[in-house]
Amino acid sequence: MLCFGKAKPLLDAKLIEEIVDPRLEDKYDLAEMKCVMATASLCIHHMSSKRPYMNQVNKWASFLIQLSLCCHIVSLLPVRK
């Protein structure tokens, strides 16, 4: 697990491969991971007044989950020809 001191430069440089848990083995949605990384970056801002409240982070996470589920359901629908 990365600590703040190591995670911040990786988040700033958008080095996804260095941050993502290797156990995921590239089995994640890149767009979702970028959103999670952006949220994490906001949460560790050096000025505490600039950090989001946890209820905001919870809303963002809930939205990402719902969006992911919707995309998955749409991908299961039959395609008209």
Secondary structure as GFF3:
##gff-version 3
##sequence-region A 1 81
A	DSSP	alpha_helix	4	12	.	.	.	ID=ss1
A	DSSP	alpha_helix	16	19	.	.	.	ID=ss2
A	DSSP	three_ten_helix	22	24	.	.	.	ID=ss3
A	DSSP	alpha_helix	30	43	.	.	.	ID=ss4
A	DSSP	three_ten_helix	48	50	.	.	.	ID=ss5
A	DSSP	alpha_helix	54	76	.	.	.	ID=ss6
###
